[in-house]
Amino acid sequence: MMSKKKSDMVNHPPHYNKGKYEVLDIIEDQLGQGYEPYLKGNILKYILRYEFKNGVEDLNSYLNIYFKIFPFK
Protein backbone atom coordinates (compact mmCIF):
# COMPACT_ATOMS: atom_id res chain seq x y z
CA MET A 1 0.00 0.00 0.00
CA MET A 2 1.45 3.37 -1.04
CA SER A 3 1.26 6.24 1.42
CA LYS A 4 0.62 9.74 0.17
CA LYS A 5 3.08 12.33 1.38
CA LYS A 6 1.25 15.37 2.76
CA SER A 7 2.04 18.58 0.89
CA ASP A 8 3.65 21.46 2.75
CA MET A 9 1.34 24.22 1.56
CA VAL A 10 3.27 26.91 3.46
CA ASN A 11 6.96 26.24 2.89
CA HIS A 12 6.95 24.30 -0.39
CA PRO A 13 3.49 24.25 -1.99
CA PRO A 14 3.33 21.76 -4.85
CA HIS A 15 2.11 24.41 -7.31
CA TYR A 16 5.43 26.28 -6.73
CA ASN A 17 7.50 23.17 -7.49
CA LYS A 18 6.38 21.97 -10.91
CA GLY A 19 9.71 22.39 -12.68
CA LYS A 20 13.36 22.00 -11.88
CA TYR A 21 13.46 25.07 -9.62
CA GLU A 22 11.09 26.40 -6.98
CA VAL A 23 9.24 29.53 -8.13
CA LEU A 24 10.45 31.70 -5.23
CA ASP A 25 14.07 30.80 -5.99
CA ILE A 26 13.62 32.00 -9.58
CA ILE A 27 11.90 35.20 -8.43
CA GLU A 28 14.71 35.90 -5.93
CA ASP A 29 17.33 35.34 -8.63
CA GLN A 30 15.59 37.67 -11.07
CA LEU A 31 14.70 40.47 -8.61
CA GLY A 32 18.00 40.63 -6.75
CA GLN A 33 17.69 43.53 -4.30
CA GLY A 34 14.01 43.85 -5.19
CA TYR A 35 13.27 40.46 -3.64
CA GLU A 36 12.84 41.77 -0.09
CA PRO A 37 10.24 44.43 -1.09
CA TYR A 38 8.46 41.70 -3.06
CA LEU A 39 8.35 39.52 0.06
CA LYS A 40 7.07 42.44 2.16
CA GLY A 41 4.23 42.88 -0.35
CA ASN A 42 3.35 39.21 0.04
CA ILE A 43 3.35 39.59 3.84
CA LEU A 44 0.79 42.38 3.51
CA LYS A 45 -1.30 40.25 1.13
CA TYR A 46 -1.42 37.29 3.54
CA ILE A 47 -2.26 39.44 6.57
CA LEU A 48 -5.07 41.28 4.77
CA ARG A 49 -6.74 38.21 3.29
CA TYR A 50 -6.31 35.52 5.95
CA GLU A 51 -9.81 35.98 7.42
CA PHE A 52 -11.44 35.74 3.99
CA LYS A 53 -9.42 33.11 2.16
CA ASN A 54 -7.17 30.49 3.78
CA GLY A 55 -7.26 31.39 7.49
CA VAL A 56 -4.40 29.95 9.51
CA GLU A 57 -2.61 28.73 6.38
CA ASP A 58 -2.23 32.36 5.22
CA LEU A 59 -0.91 33.36 8.65
CA ASN A 60 1.61 30.52 8.45
CA SER A 61 2.63 31.75 5.00
CA TYR A 62 3.09 35.24 6.45
CA LEU A 63 5.36 33.85 9.17
CA ASN A 64 7.34 31.81 6.66
CA ILE A 65 8.04 34.90 4.57
CA TYR A 66 8.72 37.06 7.65
CA PHE A 67 11.46 34.69 8.78
CA LYS A 68 13.02 34.71 5.29
CA ILE A 69 13.49 38.46 5.77
CA PHE A 70 14.27 38.43 9.50
CA PRO A 71 15.79 35.03 10.34
CA PHE A 72 16.44 33.98 13.92
CA LYS A 73 20.04 34.61 14.89
LINQUILIN-V179547 format. One record per residue. N is the residue number from 1. RES is the residue in one letter. OMEGA is omega as a letter, one per 20 degrees, with the letter a starting at -180 (NA if undefined). Layout:
BEGIN
n:N res:RES omega:OMEGA
n:N res:RES omega:OMEGA
END
This chain:
BEGIN
n:1 res:M omega:a
n:2 res:M omega:r
n:3 res:S omega:r
n:4 res:K omega:r
n:5 res:K omega:a
n:6 res:K omega:r
n:7 res:S omega:r
n:8 res:D omega:a
n:9 res:M omega:a
n:10 res:V omega:a
n:11 res:N omega:a
n:12 res:H omega:a
n:13 res:P omega:a
n:14 res:P omega:r
n:15 res:H omega:r
n:16 res:Y omega:a
n:17 res:N omega:a
n:18 res:K omega:a
n:19 res:G omega:a
n:20 res:K omega:a
n:21 res:Y omega:r
n:22 res:E omega:a
n:23 res:V omega:a
n:24 res:L omega:r
n:25 res:D omega:r
n:26 res:I omega:r
n:27 res:I omega:r
n:28 res:E omega:a
n:29 res:D omega:a
n:30 res:Q omega:a
n:31 res:L omega:a
n:32 res:G omega:a
n:33 res:Q omega:r
n:34 res:G omega:a
n:35 res:Y omega:a
n:36 res:E omega:r
n:37 res:P omega:r
n:38 res:Y omega:r
n:39 res:L omega:r
n:40 res:K omega:r
n:41 res:G omega:r
n:42 res:N omega:r
n:43 res:I omega:r
n:44 res:L omega:r
n:45 res:K omega:a
n:46 res:Y omega:r
n:47 res:I omega:a
n:48 res:L omega:a
n:49 res:R omega:a
n:50 res:Y omega:a
n:51 res:E omega:a
n:52 res:F omega:a
n:53 res:K omega:a
n:54 res:N omega:r
n:55 res:G omega:a
n:56 res:V omega:r
n:57 res:E omega:r
n:58 res:D omega:r
n:59 res:L omega:r
n:60 res:N omega:r
n:61 res:S omega:r
n:62 res:Y omega:a
n:63 res:L omega:r
n:64 res:N omega:r
n:65 res:I omega:r
n:66 res:Y omega:a
n:67 res:F omega:r
n:68 res:K omega:a
n:69 res:I omega:a
n:70 res:F omega:a
n:71 res:P omega:r
n:72 res:F omega:r
n:73 res:K omega:NA
END
